[in-house]
Amino acid sequence: MPWTTPGLSWTRVALFAALALCAVLVGIVACGGGGGHAPRQVGRLLETADEEGHRYRQIDQQDAPEVGVEVTTDTGKGWDVRLALHRFSFSPARTAPRSAVAGHGYAQLYLDGRPVARLRADGYRLPLTRVTRGTHHVTARLYADDRTVWAVEGRPVEATADLTASGADTTPEAPGTGSG
């Protein structure tokens, strides 16, 4: 005896099953699963590398992410660093190195050229103990998840803001990698 559902013919059941299978297959392909194909690499790797040995990934200006840096004082607590981003999204924390995906990755924050923190969000509190009296440079540089530096015309995608500390001298902590 054939299987039937009240109100549905076997052809409609078969049609619904075929549509469900198509939806699953389209979802697998769209999400990068099945077939073992890696995401398409973006940009072109250059021989140039940053201070830590991360190679630059050249990308066209019209496709390149952009970053801006703003530093404001938080009296007695340190400095608030805010990033303004365009065509860029932070990847989740603990993202394993993988292929570069256009407009995705993390930002590395530097103070006077020394790494301070790897950022996966657009804000960071720079503690008083990290900065001595005087003028300093806070730089945010954008990286892809494969740890290459996003670059345009051979220059890293980064921005720098000045920070002037006028309080009593403090002893800076040893540079660290921060959270992220």
N, C-alpha and C positions, 0 to 999 in steps of 0.2 A: 504494500500500500504506500503510495507516494506521500511525502511530507507536505502539508499545506498549512497555511495560516488563514484564519477567517478574514475575508476581505482582501487578501493578497494572492495574486496568481504566482506561479513559480517563476514566471518571467520577471515580474516586479521584484521578487526576492533576489533573483540572480542579478538584476540591474543594481539594486542597492548594495549587494555584496561587491560587485565590480567597482562601483563608485567608492566604496569604503577602502578597497584595496588601492585604488588610484590615489586617494587622499593620503594614505600611509606612505606610499612610494614617493609622492611629491614631497612630503614632509621630510623624509629621510634624505633625499637629494638636496633639498633647500637648506637643510641644517648641516650639510657636509658629511653626513654618514653614508654608509654603503659605498662600495666601489673603491674605498681607500684613497680617494683623491685629496691631496692637500689643497688648502686655499691658494689662489693665485698670488704669487709674490708681487708686491708693488714696489715701484721705484727701482733704482739700480744701485748696487753696492759700490762704494768708492774705496780707494786705498786709504784715504784719510781716516784717522781715528781720533777720538777725544783723549783726554789725559789718562783715562782709565783703560784705554785700548778698545773701546766700542767703535766699530766702523760706522761711517756715515752712510745713510740711505738717501740717495738723491731722489727727489720727487719734484714734479712740475709745480710752479708757483700757484697755478689755479687750483691744484688739488691739495696743496700743502696746508697742514694745520698751522694755527697762529696762537701765540701766547703773549700775554702782557702781565706785568708784575706791579703790584701796588703794596707798599709797606706803610703801615700806620702804627703809631706808638700806642701801647696800652699801659699807661702810667703805672710804674711799679711792678708790672708783670712781664714785660717784654715787648715784642713787636708782632703784630698780626700781618701775615703775608697772605695776599689774595691773588689768585691767578684769574685772568680773563682769557677764556679759551674760545676759539672759533675753528670749526671743522675738526674738533678733537673730543674724544670721549675717553675717560679713564677706564681701564680694564679692572676687573675685580682683583682684590688683594690675593696674593698667592697664585697668580696666574703663572703657569709654567712657561718658560721660554718656548716660543713656537714661531710659526711664520708671522711676518709682519702683515698687519691688516690696516689698510688705509684709515688714518684718523683715529687710531686706537693705541693705547699704551699707558705710559706713566710719565711723570715729570720728576726730574732730579733737581733738588734745590741745592744751590751752592752759596757759600758765604766767602767772599774774597777768593774764589777759585777752589775752595775746599768743600767736598760733599758734606751736606748737613742732613738731608732726608730724602727718601724716595716717596713721592706723593702719589696717592690714588684718589685724591680729592682736591678741590680748588682752594683749600685754606690750610694754613699751618701757623702755629704759635712758636715764634723764635724766642727762647728764654733769654732773660737778661744775662745769664752766665755765659752765653755763647759769644757776646759782643763786648769788646773793650771800647773805651772812649775814642771818638774820632769818626771819620767817615768810612763806610764799608759798602761793598757792592753785593747785592742779593740777586742771584741769577737763577732763573728757572729754564731748564732745557728739556725738550720733549723727546721721548724715546719710544720706539715700537716695542711690542712684547718680546721680540727676539733679541732685545737689548741693543739694537742699532739706533743711531741718532738720526732723527728726521732732519733732512738737510735740503736747502734750496740754494742752487748755484754754488755748491761746495761749502756753504756756511750752515752751521747748526741752527735749527729753529729754536730760538731762545729769546729771552728778554731780561734786562737788568734794571734794577732800581737802586738808588742810593739810600743808605740808612745812616743817619748821623746820631751817634750816642754821645750825649753831653754830660751824663752822670759821672759818678766816681768810677775809677778804673775797676774792672772786674777781671777775674782770671777766666779765660775761655775754657770750656770743657774740651776734651779731645774730640775731634771730628768723628761723627758716627754716621750710620746709614739711616737712622730714624726708623719709622714704622712704614709698613706698606708691603 
